[in-house]
Amino acid sequence: MKVTQAELFRVAVKPEQYPNTGLPEIALAGRSNVGKSSFINKMINRKSLARISQRPGKTQTLNFYAINEKLHFVDVPGYGFAKVSKKERDTWGQMIETYIQEREQLQAVVQLIDVRHKPSKDDKVMYHWLKHFGTSVILIATKCDKIPKGKWQKHLKDISTDLEKYEEDPLLLFSSETGYGKEQAWKTIMQYAARKE
């Protein structure tokens, strides 16, 4: 998809603050250092619309990005690495759970996983938590430029096996450095965004 318009449209922590545009939404989840902001910026051809933090775990709200007036990316707080209190983590958990369970416009969650490593315990918990709620998940294996091309399929197989991936969920390679996989990611995301429940 050719992105001609993208903006941080709304920041929310509770349902009454969500946008009421009726546009389909694709949420983005992943460990705090997996490259979520880099993924967003690469997908929308912007260098710094999504702030890349030196301090993992900086996103503490639901950030709604409007794209081409066609859909919203919804960046949710990262999990795993964030150096925050348990109380804050519990608050985020409740905020994310409310959004995932109740938001009708949510069409799928993009879960980003670092292709260089096997899925962490947090990755597995998040994936199976999403599936528990019947959520469609698009798995994106980030940082594929960091490993030799000849090892890509092995790493994908490891991720699929370790996560106990559901057959219907796509698993795609991506590099925010080179742009590899961007076209396929957009194609897949738009297929989900176009679905009518």
N, C-alpha and C positions, 0 to 999 in steps of 0.2 A: 504494500500500500504506500502511495506517495503521501507523506504527511505535509500538509501546507499550513496547518494551524494547530498549535499545542500550547496549553497554559495550565498553570496550577489554578484550578477552578474553585476548589473548596477544601477547607481543612475542618475535620469533624472529629468529635469524640463520642457523640451520642446520636441516635436516630433522627431526632428533630433537626439536627444540623446537616443531614445528608442532602445532596442536591435533589431537586424535584423535576429534573429535566426529562425523566423517563428513558434516558439513553441506556443501552446495555452497558454492563460493567464487567471488567476483568480485573480481579484482584491479584496482587503480586506479593508472594510470601517467600521467605528464605532466611537462612542464617544471617546474622548481622554483618558478616564480612564476605558474603557470597557475590556481591556486585550488583545489587538490585538497582541502585541509582545509575550505575553505568549502563545497565540493560535498558532502563527507561530512556536515558539520554540517547543511546545508539538507535533505539527503535524510532524515536521522534526527530532524529537529526539535530539534536541540540546538545551543546557542550555542557551546559550546567543548569538546565531547568530543574532537574532533580539534584539536590545538593549532595555531593559526595563528601562524606565526613571522614576525618582521620580518626574519629572516635566512634567505633561500632556501636550500634544501638541508639543512634541519635533520633531516629524517627519515633515519635511518641504519640502520633495522631494518625487518623486515616486521611491520607492526602489524595484528593480526587483530581486527576489530570484530564482535562477535556481535549480530545483529539479529533480534528476535522469536523467537529460538531456531530460526530457519528457514535462515539463511545467514550467511556471513561476508563482510564487505568486507575486502580485504587491501590496505593502503596500502603501496606500495613506494617506495623513495627516488626523489626527483625527479631529472630529468636536465637538463643544459644550464647552468643558472646557478650551481650549487653551487660555492662557493669552498672546495674541498677539494683535497687532494693527489691526484695521479694514482694513487698506491698505494691510497688510500681508494676512489676511483672504481672501480678494478679489482676491489677486494674486493666492492663493491656489485654490480658487473656479474656477478660469479661467483655471488653470493647470489641475484640475481634470475633468472639463467639456470637455476640448479638448481631454483628454485621453479617457473618457467614450464614447464620440460621434464619435471619428474618428478612434479608434484603432481596426483594423479588427481582430486581434488575441484574443481580449477580448471575452471570452466565457460566463462568469458570474461574478457577484460581490457577495462575501460573506459579508453580513452585520451582524456585531456582536451586540447583544443587551443583556444587563445585565438582566438575568431572574428574579432577585429579585424585579425589579421595572417595572412599566408599561412604555411603550416606551415614551421617552421624545419628546418634540416638534421637536427637531433636528432630532431624529430618524425617525419621521413621514415624515418630510420634505425630508430627504435623500431618504427614501424608495420610496416615490411618485415621486420624481425627477428622480430616476433611472427608474421607470416604465414608466414615460413620454417618455423616450428615447427608450423604448422597451427592456430594459436590463433584462436578467434573473437574479434573486436574490436568493441566498441561505441564509436563515436566520439562524443564529447560536445563541442560547440562552446560554450565558456563565455563569460561576460561579454556576452551578446547585448543586455543593457540599455544597453550603452555605444555601440551603433550604431543608426541609424534603422531602424525596422522594414522600410521600403521597400528596404533594402540587404541584408536577411538572406539572401535567396535567392542573390544574387550572391556573397556571402561563402562560403556553403555550397558553391556550385559551384566557387569557387576552391580551397577546401580539398580537395574531392573530386578535382579535376583534378590539383592539385599532389602529393597523396599517391598518386595512381594507385590510388584506393580500389577495393577488391574489391566487386563488386556486392552480395554477400550481407551486407556489414557495414553496420549502420544508422549514420546520421549525424544527430544530434539537437541542437537548440538548447537552451541552458540559461542561466539567470541565478540565481546564489545570492543576489542582492540582492532580486529580485522573486519568485523561485520559479517563474518561467516555465520550462516544460518538465519540471518535477519529476514530474508524473503520468505523462507519456510515458516518462521515464527509468526510473521504477519498473516500469512495465508491461513495458518491453523487458528490463530486468535480470531480472525474475521469469520471463520466458519462457525465458531462457537458463539460469537457476538450476534450472528444473524439468526441464531436458533430462536424459535418461539416455543416457549414451554406449553 
